[in-house]
Amino acid sequence: MLAALKDIRKLNLQQLQDVLKLWHEPAFRAAQIYEWLWQKHITQFEDMRNIPKLLRQKLQATFVIQAVQIHETQCSHDGTLKCAMRLFDNYVVESVLIPEGPRMTACISSQVGCSLTCAFCATGKLKRMRNLEADEIFDQVALVNEEALRVYKKKLSNIVFMGMGEPLLNYKAVIEAISKICSPQGMGISPQRITVSTAGVQKMIKQLADESLKVHLALSLHAATDEKRNTVMPINETNSVTALKSALQYYIKTSGRRPTLEYVMLHGFNDQPEDARDLIAFARGLKTKINLIEYNPVAETGFTASSRNRMHAFAAQLQEQGLICTIRRSRGKDIDAACGQLANRNALAQPEYK
Ligand code: SAH
């Protein structure tokens, strides 16, 4: 019975207005309902307090609200929060809140699991079960914002798509969610405070460059030659280093923005002086910034983190060549909330994942 009802959150404001017009309701009701759904984030029609009871009942008989709910929040000793988010079909994805000085950054998932099997990443060990819907992506942001307000009394300032999944393989939903996040009826966050991180889908990087919403782009490079990158990131076989460089050139030219290159430092694999030389050659002529990321150990990958000294020497080698480069410390490691550690370890049993 329930399954036959449509999720009201699949309607945009215009479609909601059309339904209410058909029901001979005053026009302002649509905006009220929309606000309950998207700003107050209620999960039951009966909570829509300024909507007359009869209309609430009619809504309930016609629609369901398939909102995301927080199943569990864990707190790291460094203040990072990890939220296990339960979806309507009982899958769980994880979202992270990273407080950092004046910033409150949400790290958001775009898929249930991931299809890319990057050799160093914990999420890569889960099967990709499905894409998230735009409203589920938006919900994560709204819920992490509520956590930020509850725990730190501050609103979200930044959003990164660096949680589970590959955002550019769920392109349409990610863009739709971002427009809602940026719109005044959504959360009014500037697209300049949003970063989409990709393992490298050249076609979609170009498409992102052409979007009117100018979000920030990060490319997870991690190795600057095909030979090396192929061994850890199978996506490189169809999106070569050269193809990615030309996609970045297009992105820079079209959007006028400076993308970030992410480079996770893996001991003995990509952290030697010759690797830095390959990275310098890749970055030459590209207006980018480079983030050197501390590796968060993931069991059974065989990888370990580079030493601090090696990271500093690597950074110095890049900086000598005039590249902009920052070392990023890991956050939330103790609760498996750091980059590449999201694997629903403490979440609900999800037999489908196995
Ligand atoms: N699929 C997207 C976004 C998710 S991962 C992407 O690949 O960019 C976010 C970042 O964390 C990526 O740069 C990813 O390569 C990196 N990462 C994965 N595993 C990691 C780990 N164990 N330690 C540190 N960073 C990791």
Boltz pocket constraint, residues with backbone or C-beta under 6 A from the ligand:
constraints:
  - pocket:
      binder: B
      contacts: [[A, 118], [A, 120], [A, 121], [A, 122], [A, 161], [A, 162], [A, 163], [A, 164], [A, 165], [A, 166], [A, 167], [A, 197], [A, 198], [A, 199], [A, 200], [A, 218], [A, 219], [A, 220], [A, 262], [A, 264], [A, 293], [A, 294], [A, 295], [A, 296], [A, 297], [A, 298], [A, 339], [A, 340], [A, 341]]
      max_distance: 6.0
